[in-house]
């Protein structure tokens, strides 16, 4: 490669980096400038793509509408086509505020600086491990060296929690990702795997002809639920207002109805240490978000496992 080509590429790289820095700086400056004007600040609110974007927008938009009334901000709904894309956008700090799963929070708090804002009050996430009803397996220890099915590497309750707890108990198993909760239950019922990971909600809604052949071997301990967190570039005054609006949603009929449609009861103030239970799982040896797509192609779109 000639020296001139090398210099051209270095110049192009430097130019791209300077443009990105300028854009981010301008975004932050615009938000701060808006605080001194009569126009509300637009905050991009990213929602983990647990369902189709149209469905998520329909569920979250009423909450945003109630919160934005008589406020100095307006919340703009955003999501991504899939989990890896959502993770990339978190890594790039594209969302001012984001609703993310517990594992995502521990990773992107450290790498990007996202800070906890609120979480669901009185909510805990749990996973389950199921086996065939006629299986001789009665304890977790008997899963040693067995083949277990999971929906996808990044499925928190249905995959990360069972795998992490088995690891904590020094139980080594083989892993197969099958793409969905339903596929896990079907694989276990057909005897293709010894056991599989899921959540109670999807187990209860699965075809009864399948679940009648299965039994729940074990339920994981409960863990802190999804986080709503903010990017450090967002001015403190705005974040305090957003947090107050979220905590006060249940004080109005419209707010309670919006939360009910979303399937939430109420929010409570959150702090970074709330997710220490997830950190204690020792997920350092697990592949990080953005790497997980390389482990398997399956994606789960169930509400509780992302």
Backbone bond lengths (Angstrom), bond angles and torsions (degrees), N, CA, C in turn:
res aa  C-N    CA-C-N  psi(-1)  N-CA   C-N-CA  omega(-1)  CA-C   N-CA-C  phi
1 X - - - 1.461 - - 1.524 108.40 -
2 X 1.336 117.29 132.75 1.454 120.46 -176.91 1.519 110.40 -74.84
3 X 1.339 114.28 157.80 1.469 119.88 -179.82 1.525 110.92 -62.78
4 X 1.335 117.15 -36.89 1.462 120.33 -178.80 1.527 111.26 -62.97
5 X 1.343 116.53 -38.76 1.466 120.13 179.55 1.518 110.26 -66.74
6 X 1.344 115.63 -41.12 1.468 120.03 178.83 1.524 110.32 -59.91
7 X 1.358 116.48 -45.81 1.460 120.04 -179.70 1.528 111.64 -64.08
8 X 1.328 116.36 -37.39 1.473 119.69 179.11 1.515 110.28 -63.19
9 X 1.348 116.33 -42.19 1.474 119.74 -178.50 1.528 110.71 -68.48
10 X 1.341 115.83 -39.59 1.460 118.73 178.09 1.521 110.94 -64.05
11 X 1.329 116.44 -39.12 1.462 120.87 178.56 1.521 110.69 -63.68
12 X 1.354 115.92 -43.17 1.466 120.52 -179.38 1.524 110.74 -64.04
13 X 1.332 117.46 -43.37 1.465 121.90 179.40 1.527 110.37 -62.05
14 X 1.329 116.08 -44.44 1.465 120.40 179.22 1.511 111.14 -62.22
15 X 1.330 116.27 -39.52 1.462 121.12 -179.87 1.527 111.11 -64.70
16 X 1.350 116.68 -44.32 1.473 121.29 -179.38 1.520 110.52 -62.58
17 X 1.338 116.47 -44.72 1.465 120.65 -179.86 1.525 111.34 -61.44
18 X 1.347 115.95 -41.78 1.461 119.73 -178.87 1.515 111.18 -66.42
19 X 1.354 116.75 -35.64 1.459 120.46 178.17 1.521 110.09 -66.22
20 X 1.351 117.12 -45.29 1.467 120.50 179.59 1.516 111.63 -60.37
21 X 1.341 116.95 -42.59 1.451 120.65 179.32 1.525 111.07 -64.28
22 X 1.335 115.62 -38.61 1.456 120.07 -179.98 1.521 111.23 -66.16
23 X 1.351 115.90 -41.16 1.467 120.58 179.91 1.518 110.42 -63.53
24 X 1.350 117.54 -46.39 1.459 121.12 179.89 1.527 110.86 -63.26
25 X 1.322 115.91 -41.63 1.464 119.78 179.63 1.525 110.43 -64.04
26 X 1.351 116.49 -40.49 1.463 120.82 179.92 1.518 110.63 -64.99
27 X 1.374 116.55 -38.66 1.459 120.71 179.01 1.519 110.87 -60.84
28 X 1.338 116.32 -46.31 1.453 121.37 179.59 1.525 110.23 -63.70
29 X 1.337 116.00 -42.87 1.466 120.29 -178.86 1.526 110.38 -63.54
30 X 1.347 116.40 -40.59 1.455 120.13 179.76 1.527 111.58 -62.47
31 X 1.334 117.06 -39.87 1.457 120.89 179.82 1.529 110.33 -64.92
32 X 1.320 116.30 -41.57 1.456 119.59 179.35 1.521 111.30 -68.47
33 X 1.342 116.78 -39.25 1.457 120.38 178.45 1.516 111.25 -63.25
34 X 1.349 116.15 -36.16 1.455 120.66 -178.28 1.513 112.55 -65.15
35 X 1.332 116.62 -24.59 1.453 120.24 179.22 1.522 111.30 -64.40
36 X 1.322 116.58 -22.65 1.463 121.07 -176.50 1.522 111.32 -103.04
37 X 1.342 117.10 13.59 1.455 121.14 178.02 1.523 109.07 -121.37
38 X 1.333 116.07 174.28 1.461 121.15 179.57 1.518 111.79 -83.85
39 X 1.312 118.05 -9.53 1.460 121.73 -178.81 1.526 110.47 -82.99
40 X 1.349 117.49 134.48 1.472 119.34 177.30 1.524 111.12 -67.40
41 X 1.304 116.75 148.34 1.458 122.81 179.23 1.535 109.07 -79.84
42 X 1.313 116.71 133.33 1.464 120.98 177.54 1.527 108.70 -86.15
43 X 1.323 116.50 120.45 1.460 122.20 177.53 1.522 109.30 -112.90
44 X 1.319 116.73 125.73 1.463 121.46 179.25 1.522 109.31 -81.38
45 X 1.324 116.06 122.44 1.458 122.63 -177.28 1.532 107.94 -110.14
46 X 1.326 116.59 106.97 1.458 121.51 -179.00 1.521 111.57 -88.38
47 X 1.324 116.43 134.45 1.460 122.11 180.00 1.520 109.28 -118.61
48 X 1.324 116.68 127.64 1.462 120.76 179.99 1.529 109.19 -55.91
49 X 1.342 118.59 131.52 1.471 122.00 -173.57 1.522 113.84 -75.19
50 X 1.326 115.72 74.52 1.454 121.45 178.28 1.524 111.52 -77.86
51 X 1.315 115.60 -25.33 1.458 122.27 -179.80 1.528 108.66 -139.10
52 X 1.321 116.53 -177.51 1.464 120.91 178.51 1.523 109.52 -59.60
53 X 1.328 116.23 146.69 1.464 120.88 -177.86 1.521 111.84 -57.03
54 X 1.345 117.72 -38.82 1.463 121.21 -179.43 1.528 110.78 -64.19
55 X 1.328 116.22 -38.30 1.463 120.63 179.16 1.521 110.64 -68.17
56 X 1.328 116.45 -45.19 1.463 120.35 179.38 1.523 111.32 -62.19
57 X 1.321 116.53 -42.07 1.465 120.22 179.40 1.527 110.23 -62.39
58 X 1.319 116.99 -40.57 1.468 121.22 179.23 1.533 111.34 -64.87
59 X 1.333 116.98 -36.84 1.458 120.72 -178.12 1.528 113.08 -77.49
60 X 1.339 116.10 -39.70 1.465 120.00 -174.67 1.532 113.67 -87.39
61 X 1.318 118.02 -28.75 1.468 120.71 -174.47 1.529 113.49 -57.60
62 X 1.342 120.02 -41.11 1.474 118.19 177.31 1.523 113.24 -60.99
63 X 1.335 117.27 -35.44 1.464 121.21 177.04 1.521 109.79 -64.25
64 X 1.342 115.93 -45.80 1.463 120.32 -179.98 1.529 111.22 -63.03
65 X 1.330 115.43 -38.11 1.464 119.52 -178.35 1.527 111.05 -64.63
66 X 1.333 116.41 -44.20 1.468 119.99 179.06 1.527 110.32 -64.13
67 X 1.325 116.68 -43.89 1.462 120.78 -177.75 1.519 112.38 -65.82
68 X 1.322 117.15 -32.01 1.466 121.01 -174.47 1.521 113.42 -82.79
69 X 1.330 117.46 -6.78 1.464 120.43 179.76 1.530 110.75 -67.07
70 X 1.325 116.30 128.18 1.468 122.60 178.64 1.532 111.89 52.60
71 X 1.325 115.83 39.14 1.468 121.17 -178.68 1.524 110.41 -116.95
72 X 1.317 115.27 163.28 1.462 121.04 176.53 1.517 111.99 -86.67
73 X 1.331 116.73 9.52 1.457 121.42 -179.43 1.523 109.95 -140.43
74 X 1.315 114.82 160.27 1.463 123.23 170.65 1.526 106.82 -128.03
75 X 1.329 117.46 132.24 1.456 121.40 -179.89 1.522 110.06 -92.72
76 X 1.323 115.43 127.89 1.471 121.67 179.38 1.524 108.86 -106.74
77 X 1.328 116.79 118.54 1.463 121.48 -179.10 1.530 111.00 -65.86
78 X 1.336 115.40 138.95 1.464 121.34 175.73 1.525 108.40 -149.42
79 X 1.309 116.12 150.13 1.460 121.19 173.88 1.519 107.41 -150.60
80 X 1.311 117.71 -156.63 1.462 121.61 179.47 1.520 108.05 -147.00
81 X 1.329 116.46 165.18 1.466 119.48 -176.17 1.521 112.02 -71.83
82 X 1.335 117.08 -23.49 1.461 120.16 179.43 1.528 109.07 -158.72
83 X 1.337 115.27 173.28 1.460 120.44 -176.90 1.528 112.82 -62.59
84 X 1.342 119.90 -47.11 1.474 119.01 179.20 1.532 112.99 -57.02
85 X 1.347 116.61 -39.27 1.466 119.43 178.61 1.522 110.76 -66.69
86 X 1.322 116.54 -40.71 1.468 121.15 176.60 1.521 110.04 -60.07
87 X 1.328 117.18 -42.81 1.458 121.80 179.35 1.529 111.20 -63.13
88 X 1.328 116.76 -41.13 1.462 120.01 178.22 1.525 111.08 -61.98
89 X 1.327 115.58 -39.68 1.464 119.00 -179.36 1.529 111.47 -70.25
90 X 1.325 116.73 -35.52 1.463 119.51 173.11 1.523 110.25 -62.88
91 X 1.326 116.15 -44.19 1.465 120.84 -179.30 1.521 111.56 -61.74
92 X 1.331 116.70 -30.83 1.467 121.29 179.81 1.533 111.99 -89.99
93 X 1.340 116.61 -1.18 1.460 120.35 179.12 1.512 114.08 68.37
94 X 1.331 117.62 31.37 1.469 120.26 -176.19 1.523 112.97 -71.77
95 X 1.325 117.44 -27.13 1.457 120.22 -177.31 1.523 111.09 -96.01
96 X 1.328 116.09 132.34 1.466 120.09 174.88 1.525 109.75 -69.93
97 X 1.324 115.60 -40.93 1.458 123.32 177.09 1.522 106.66 -134.36
98 X 1.333 117.86 146.87 1.462 119.07 -178.46 1.520 111.69 -148.33
99 X 1.322 114.66 144.60 1.462 123.36 173.18 1.519 105.83 -100.24
100 X 1.348 116.89 113.79 1.463 121.16 -172.09 1.517 110.66 -136.41
101 X 1.334 116.54 157.61 1.460 118.55 -178.40 1.527 110.77 -73.15
102 X 1.333 117.97 164.50 1.479 120.89 -173.89 1.525 113.95 -57.84
103 X 1.337 117.14 -39.44 1.460 120.31 179.68 1.526 110.08 -66.80
104 X 1.336 116.22 -42.89 1.462 120.07 176.04 1.516 110.32 -55.47
105 X 1.340 116.18 -44.25 1.469 118.28 -176.95 1.521 111.50 -61.08
106 X 1.330 117.65 -45.74 1.465 119.34 -177.76 1.524 111.23 -62.82
107 X 1.336 116.79 -33.72 1.464 120.87 -179.20 1.524 111.39 -75.96
108 X 1.341 116.81 -49.57 1.462 119.68 -172.83 1.530 112.86 -84.03
109 X 1.309 117.59 -12.44 1.465 119.52 167.82 1.527 108.92 -66.96
110 X 1.326 115.73 -44.56 1.466 120.18 -177.83 1.517 112.43 -73.77
111 X 1.326 117.12 -40.90 1.466 119.38 -172.45 1.520 114.21 -86.56
112 X 1.337 117.21 -32.34 1.463 120.71 -175.57 1.524 111.83 -114.02
113 X 1.319 116.61 -30.36 1.458 119.89 -179.80 1.507 114.91 104.98
114 X 1.335 118.12 10.86 1.460 119.74 177.46 1.532 109.63 -57.17
115 X 1.340 115.68 137.05 1.464 121.90 -176.36 1.525 110.11 -115.76
116 X 1.333 115.83 139.19 1.457 120.88 -178.86 1.527 111.17 -63.46
117 X 1.325 115.96 138.10 1.462 122.41 179.48 1.533 109.97 -115.07
118 X 1.329 116.66 -63.17 1.461 121.77 177.35 1.531 109.35 -145.39
119 X 1.326 115.23 167.68 1.459 122.60 172.47 1.524 107.80 -146.81
120 X 1.328 116.18 167.78 1.456 119.21 178.01 1.522 110.40 -65.55
121 X 1.302 115.74 136.28 1.469 120.43 -179.16 1.539 109.75 -80.39
122 X 1.329 115.57 132.26 1.457 120.62 176.13 1.514 114.99 71.25
123 X 1.320 117.89 15.50 1.464 123.02 -177.47 1.523 110.24 -104.79
124 X 1.326 116.22 137.27 1.455 121.68 171.79 1.524 108.95 -133.80
125 X 1.319 116.09 148.86 1.462 122.00 179.13 1.526 108.79 -100.16
126 X 1.335 115.67 132.78 1.459 121.05 177.69 1.529 109.94 -133.68
127 X 1.312 115.61 148.42 1.450 121.44 174.35 1.522 109.81 -113.62
128 X 1.327 116.45 168.41 1.460 120.71 177.48 1.527 109.57 -133.14
129 X 1.328 115.75 157.13 1.459 122.22 170.47 1.519 106.79 -120.56
130 X 1.327 116.25 126.17 1.462 120.88 -178.42 1.531 110.57 -113.96
131 X 1.331 115.15 151.88 1.467 122.72 175.23 1.527 107.54 -133.82
132 X 1.322 116.99 169.91 1.466 120.07 173.74 1.531 108.86 -64.25
133 X 1.321 115.59 147.34 1.461 119.85 -178.74 1.517 111.80 -60.67
134 X 1.343 117.16 -32.30 1.467 120.79 -179.15 1.531 112.81 -94.91
135 X 1.349 116.77 10.43 1.461 119.71 179.74 1.524 111.00 -67.53
136 X 1.326 117.44 141.66 1.470 120.04 176.65 1.539 112.35 -73.52
137 X 1.342 117.06 -10.76 1.463 121.06 -178.20 1.522 110.37 -71.22
138 X 1.328 115.97 123.26 1.459 121.48 -178.49 1.531 113.06 -121.37
139 X 1.323 117.23 -15.73 1.457 121.23 -178.50 1.525 110.37 -134.06
140 X 1.322 116.71 161.46 1.460 121.05 178.02 1.527 111.35 -62.39
141 X 1.325 117.24 -35.83 1.469 120.75 -178.54 1.528 111.32 -57.82
142 X 1.322 116.64 -29.95 1.459 120.68 -177.99 1.527 112.69 -75.89
143 X 1.327 116.41 -3.50 1.470 120.36 175.44 1.526 111.89 -83.94
144 X 1.314 117.15 -5.44 1.461 121.76 179.97 1.527 110.51 -50.69
145 X 1.355 115.71 126.11 1.474 124.70 177.45 1.523 113.68 69.17
146 X 1.323 118.53 4.04 1.462 121.20 -179.43 1.531 110.70 -82.86
147 X 1.332 116.30 160.68 1.463 122.31 177.50 1.525 108.91 -91.69
148 X 1.345 116.50 123.17 1.457 122.78 179.58 1.523 110.41 -116.77
149 X 1.325 116.18 141.90 1.465 122.25 178.62 1.524 110.06 -101.28
150 X 1.345 115.54 141.61 1.459 122.32 176.04 1.530 108.28 -136.03
151 X 1.356 117.36 156.50 1.467 118.86 -179.62 1.527 113.27 -63.82
152 X 1.348 116.54 -49.24 1.470 120.96 -175.06 1.524 108.49 -166.39
153 X 1.326 118.34 156.90 1.466 120.56 -178.06 1.521 114.34 -57.57
154 X 1.346 117.57 -36.86 1.464 120.32 -174.42 1.520 113.94 -91.70
155 X 1.333 118.80 0.21 1.464 121.06 178.47 1.525 108.25 -67.50
156 X 1.333 117.18 110.55 1.464 119.95 -169.00 1.527 112.75 -66.81
157 X 1.335 117.41 -59.70 1.469 119.65 -175.89 1.514 112.38 -72.08
158 X 1.318 116.75 -39.02 1.463 120.34 -173.49 1.520 114.18 -86.37
159 X 1.330 117.80 -14.69 1.462 120.50 -177.24 1.520 112.20 -129.90
160 X 1.330 117.15 -58.34 1.462 120.41 -175.95 1.530 111.14 -61.34
161 X 1.335 117.10 -46.77 1.470 119.04 -177.57 1.535 113.14 -64.30
162 X 1.338 119.71 -49.43 1.470 117.92 177.39 1.522 113.04 -60.75
163 X 1.334 117.23 -43.72 1.461 120.41 -178.36 1.526 110.82 -63.97
164 X 1.337 116.51 -43.54 1.461 120.10 -178.25 1.529 111.17 -65.69
165 X 1.326 117.18 -40.87 1.459 119.89 -179.80 1.517 111.93 -68.92
166 X 1.324 117.44 -36.32 1.465 119.94 175.16 1.528 110.22 -64.27
167 X 1.328 115.24 -38.84 1.462 119.23 179.15 1.524 110.98 -64.58
168 X 1.345 116.18 -41.30 1.465 120.31 179.05 1.535 111.46 -61.83
169 X 1.331 115.23 -29.06 1.466 120.31 179.59 1.532 111.73 -91.67
170 X 1.349 116.25 7.69 1.472 122.18 179.18 1.527 112.25 59.13
171 X 1.332 116.05 36.49 1.461 121.19 176.75 1.526 107.98 -103.48
172 X 1.323 116.42 113.94 1.466 121.85 -178.06 1.530 109.52 -92.14
173 X 1.319 115.87 128.46 1.466 120.48 178.85 1.519 110.35 -132.57
174 X 1.316 116.08 167.64 1.450 122.13 172.24 1.534 108.08 -95.01
175 X 1.321 116.96 148.89 1.456 121.46 -173.31 1.527 111.66 -122.12
176 X 1.339 115.58 137.21 1.461 121.51 174.91 1.529 108.01 -134.89
177 X 1.352 117.08 124.88 1.456 121.62 177.40 1.521 109.49 -94.95
178 X 1.344 115.74 127.17 1.468 119.65 -171.71 1.527 113.19 -117.16
179 X 1.336 118.75 0.65 1.458 120.41 168.34 1.509 117.37 101.01
180 X 1.334 119.33 -25.92 1.462 120.56 -179.12 1.514 110.48 -159.54
181 X 1.319 116.13 165.04 1.462 120.56 176.67 1.523 110.50 -63.94
182 X 1.328 115.97 -44.69 1.463 119.35 -179.38 1.524 111.33 -57.95
183 X 1.317 116.65 -39.19 1.464 120.74 179.72 1.520 111.43 -67.08
184 X 1.345 116.89 -33.60 1.466 120.64 176.01 1.526 109.54 -61.71
185 X 1.332 116.17 -52.00 1.464 120.07 -176.68 1.525 111.29 -63.07
186 X 1.310 116.66 -38.08 1.462 120.61 179.29 1.527 111.10 -66.71
187 X 1.335 116.61 -41.51 1.466 120.59 179.89 1.527 111.06 -63.66
188 X 1.339 116.36 -39.16 1.463 119.88 178.47 1.524 109.96 -67.93
189 X 1.325 116.92 -44.68 1.466 121.24 -178.96 1.528 111.63 -61.45
190 X 1.330 116.89 -36.00 1.465 121.20 -178.67 1.518 112.54 -83.09
191 X 1.323 117.13 -2.10 1.458 120.85 178.37 1.512 114.15 76.34
192 X 1.339 117.04 17.22 1.465 120.51 -179.89 1.522 111.30 -76.41
193 X 1.334 116.45 -24.49 1.462 123.06 177.26 1.525 107.80 -136.46
194 X 1.329 116.17 160.41 1.463 119.78 -178.79 1.518 112.59 -76.86
195 X 1.321 116.92 -30.72 1.463 121.92 -176.92 1.523 108.96 -161.15
196 X 1.335 115.99 173.86 1.453 119.33 179.74 1.507 112.32 -157.89
197 X 1.334 116.39 159.84 1.451 122.45 -178.60 1.513 112.47 -100.81
198 X 1.332 116.13 143.54 1.455 121.05 177.99 1.509 110.27 -160.73
199 X 1.333 116.88 -159.62 1.463 123.01 174.31 1.521 107.88 -136.41
200 X 1.321 116.66 156.23 1.461 121.06 -175.38 1.527 112.28 -57.99
201 X 1.333 117.05 -39.75 1.458 119.84 -175.57 1.520 111.56 -61.51
202 X 1.337 117.66 -47.74 1.460 119.52 -178.58 1.523 111.73 -72.96
203 X 1.343 116.53 -29.49 1.464 120.09 176.75 1.526 109.97 -64.56
204 X 1.333 116.62 -39.06 1.463 120.95 -178.89 1.523 112.46 -72.56
205 X 1.341 116.85 -28.12 1.461 119.66 -178.03 1.527 113.29 -94.91
206 X 1.321 117.44 -3.47 1.461 121.83 178.15 1.527 110.06 -69.77
207 X 1.334 117.01 155.74 1.463 123.47 177.28 1.531 109.62 -49.29
208 X 1.329 116.38 124.66 1.459 121.32 -177.10 1.524 112.57 -60.42
209 X 1.314 117.13 -29.73 1.461 119.80 178.32 1.518 111.40 -62.49
210 X 1.324 116.13 -25.55 1.467 121.10 178.09 1.521 110.57 -87.51
211 X 1.332 116.44 -51.93 1.470 119.61 -174.47 1.529 112.73 -67.25
212 X 1.327 117.59 -23.52 1.461 119.78 176.88 1.533 111.67 -66.81
213 X 1.328 115.76 -17.40 1.466 120.52 178.04 1.533 111.62 -90.72
214 X 1.339 116.35 -1.75 1.465 120.97 -172.67 1.515 111.67 -120.21
215 X 1.310 115.92 163.69 1.459 122.53 170.44 1.529 108.93 -142.19
216 X 1.317 115.08 151.71 1.460 120.97 178.88 1.529 107.74 -81.67
217 X 1.324 115.32 116.10 1.460 120.96 179.31 1.517 111.13 -77.90
218 X 1.344 116.54 -38.49 1.462 119.79 -171.32 1.523 110.17 -159.68
219 X 1.317 115.49 144.75 1.470 122.78 174.72 1.517 107.94 -115.08
220 X 1.314 117.41 131.01 1.466 120.59 -179.59 1.525 110.11 -69.56
221 X 1.316 117.83 159.39 1.473 119.88 169.75 1.528 109.31 -59.70
222 X 1.328 116.62 161.49 1.458 120.54 177.71 1.521 110.92 -83.06
223 X 1.332 115.28 146.12 1.464 120.89 -179.03 1.531 110.09 -129.75
224 X 1.316 114.86 159.02 1.465 121.37 178.67 1.527 110.18 -54.81
225 X 1.331 117.72 134.66 1.470 120.77 -174.56 1.530 113.25 -76.81
226 X 1.320 114.45 -168.35 1.460 121.83 -179.99 1.526 111.51 -55.85
227 X 1.322 114.80 149.17 1.466 120.89 178.70 1.523 110.44 -102.99
228 X 1.308 115.79 144.66 1.466 121.31 162.08 1.515 104.56 -105.79
229 X 1.315 115.75 116.40 1.463 121.30 -171.95 1.523 110.33 -130.32
230 X 1.331 116.12 158.45 1.461 120.49 -177.10 1.521 110.93 -121.12
231 X 1.325 114.86 150.95 1.461 121.67 176.94 1.532 109.08 -75.91
232 X 1.330 118.53 141.22 1.469 120.86 -176.31 1.527 114.98 -62.68
233 X 1.331 118.07 -13.74 1.470 118.89 179.56 1.532 112.50 -74.27
234 X 1.336 117.44 -18.99 1.466 120.35 -176.39 1.526 109.48 -72.74
235 X 1.332 118.43 128.48 1.470 121.47 -178.27 1.526 112.28 -55.37
236 X 1.324 115.56 142.53 1.460 122.23 -176.22 1.525 111.82 -58.21
237 X 1.332 116.64 -40.42 1.465 120.02 -177.85 1.525 111.73 -61.37
238 X 1.328 116.53 -37.72 1.462 120.32 178.23 1.519 111.01 -69.12
239 X 1.319 116.71 -43.39 1.463 121.05 -179.49 1.517 110.57 -61.76
240 X 1.326 117.07 -41.49 1.469 120.55 178.67 1.526 110.48 -62.21
241 X 1.335 116.47 -37.72 1.462 120.29 179.32 1.527 110.69 -70.02
242 X 1.339 116.99 -42.97 1.464 120.98 178.02 1.527 110.19 -60.18
243 X 1.317 116.59 -45.68 1.465 120.85 -179.15 1.532 110.85 -60.80
244 X 1.323 116.50 -45.24 1.459 120.62 179.96 1.521 110.72 -61.36
245 X 1.336 116.73 -42.45 1.463 120.70 179.17 1.529 111.02 -62.26
246 X 1.326 117.09 -38.57 1.463 120.50 179.75 1.525 110.94 -67.68
247 X 1.330 116.25 -42.15 1.454 120.39 -179.05 1.525 111.78 -68.23
248 X 1.338 116.62 -25.55 1.463 120.81 -176.97 1.527 113.42 -95.29
249 X 1.329 118.08 5.12 1.468 120.60 -177.57 1.529 112.12 -57.22
250 X 1.319 117.12 -36.50 1.462 119.99 -176.63 1.529 112.92 -77.41
251 X 1.330 117.12 -2.14 1.465 119.83 -178.57 1.527 112.35 -83.79
252 X 1.327 117.73 -5.97 1.469 121.02 178.25 1.524 110.08 -128.33
253 X 1.316 115.60 154.96 1.468 120.49 178.77 1.516 109.99 -62.28
254 X 1.344 116.54 -43.59 1.469 120.33 -179.37 1.522 110.94 -61.72
255 X 1.324 116.86 -41.05 1.459 120.44 179.79 1.515 111.88 -65.50
256 X 1.321 116.73 -44.13 1.473 120.29 179.93 1.521 110.83 -63.85
257 X 1.322 116.66 -40.39 1.463 120.19 179.20 1.520 111.19 -65.77
258 X 1.335 116.77 -39.72 1.469 120.79 179.18 1.515 110.46 -64.41
259 X 1.330 117.53 -43.67 1.461 120.93 178.20 1.521 111.47 -65.09
260 X 1.316 115.88 -38.61 1.467 120.38 -179.40 1.521 110.83 -63.15
261 X 1.336 117.19 -41.13 1.470 120.50 177.60 1.521 110.92 -63.66
262 X 1.316 115.62 -32.08 1.458 120.81 179.94 1.525 111.62 -78.47
263 X 1.339 116.17 -15.78 1.458 120.11 -179.18 1.514 113.07 88.31
264 X 1.338 117.41 15.32 1.456 122.81 179.23 1.529 109.35 -105.77
265 X 1.332 116.29 153.40 1.454 119.87 174.75 1.525 109.87 -92.78
266 X 1.313 116.56 -58.19 1.461 121.55 177.00 1.523 109.21 -163.80
267 X 1.343 115.27 166.58 1.459 121.10 177.12 1.526 110.03 -101.99
268 X 1.326 115.29 156.80 1.452 121.52 171.05 1.520 108.55 -135.16
269 X 1.321 116.17 155.41 1.455 121.59 179.97 1.529 109.93 -60.74
270 X 1.311 115.87 141.27 1.466 120.49 -177.99 1.522 110.14 -125.40
271 X 1.323 115.12 155.61 1.456 121.62 174.89 1.519 108.74 -133.23
272 X 1.309 115.80 161.89 1.460 121.08 -175.87 1.526 112.32 -55.62
273 X 1.318 117.47 -37.42 1.468 121.09 -176.40 1.525 113.06 -67.81
274 X 1.335 117.70 -15.29 1.468 120.06 178.95 1.525 111.90 -59.44
275 X 1.326 116.23 -24.26 1.467 119.70 -177.62 1.530 112.24 -100.22
276 X 1.328 116.49 19.15 1.464 119.94 175.58 1.528 111.23 -65.46
277 X 1.340 116.89 -26.74 1.467 118.80 177.74 1.526 110.89 -65.33
278 X 1.337 116.21 -34.18 1.466 120.47 177.49 1.531 109.60 -72.54
279 X 1.313 116.92 -40.65 1.466 120.75 177.78 1.529 111.17 -62.14
280 X 1.341 116.25 -34.03 1.462 120.47 -178.05 1.524 112.76 -68.02
281 X 1.333 115.99 -12.65 1.461 119.50 177.36 1.525 111.89 -69.44
282 X 1.337 116.91 -14.48 1.453 120.08 179.21 1.508 112.37 66.66
283 X 1.337 116.29 54.77 1.459 121.20 -176.25 1.527 112.55 -85.33
284 X 1.322 116.97 10.49 1.461 120.23 -178.03 1.513 113.52 -59.06
285 X 1.343 116.54 -31.69 1.460 119.44 -179.71 1.524 111.96 -85.32
286 X 1.345 117.07 -10.23 1.459 120.45 175.58 1.528 107.69 -77.19
287 X 1.312 116.29 149.91 1.460 118.73 177.61 1.516 108.85 -66.39
288 X 1.328 115.50 140.30 1.450 120.92 -178.95 1.535 110.15 -76.02
289 X 1.361 116.76 159.11 1.451 118.90 169.49 1.530 109.57 -51.48
290 X 1.274 117.43 147.33 1.469 128.01 -172.99 1.521 110.35 85.51
291 X 1.325 118.54 -26.28 1.461 121.23 174.86 1.520 110.43 -93.15
292 X 1.327 116.15 -23.06 1.450 120.53 -171.30 1.522 113.18 -65.03
293 X 1.315 117.15 -28.53 1.453 119.22 179.78 1.520 111.77 -61.57
294 X 1.329 116.87 -23.53 1.455 121.30 -179.51 1.528 111.97 -76.22
295 X 1.364 115.65 -19.08 1.457 119.20 -177.09 1.517 112.33 -78.68
296 X 1.316 117.12 -30.95 1.453 119.67 -177.14 1.509 109.34 -169.27
297 X 1.314 116.24 155.67 1.455 120.69 -176.06 1.523 112.46 -89.03
298 X 1.342 118.78 -16.43 1.449 121.40 -174.07 1.521 112.22 -65.20
299 X 1.339 115.19 143.66 1.459 121.20 175.66 1.518 108.04 -130.14
300 X 1.331 117.09 140.09 1.442 121.94 176.82 1.505 108.91 -110.52
301 X 1.319 116.30 141.37 1.456 120.43 -178.60 1.522 110.87 -119.79
302 X 1.319 118.08 26.08 1.442 121.13 -179.62 1.521 110.83 -84.29
303 X 1.336 115.53 148.03 1.451 121.32 -171.62 1.518 113.81 -62.08
304 X 1.334 119.71 -39.31 1.453 120.55 -167.35 1.519 114.64 -91.35
305 X 1.322 118.34 -10.28 1.462 117.61 -170.50 1.508 112.85 -103.58
306 X 1.309 118.04 -1.72 1.459 120.26 179.77 1.510 110.51 -106.86
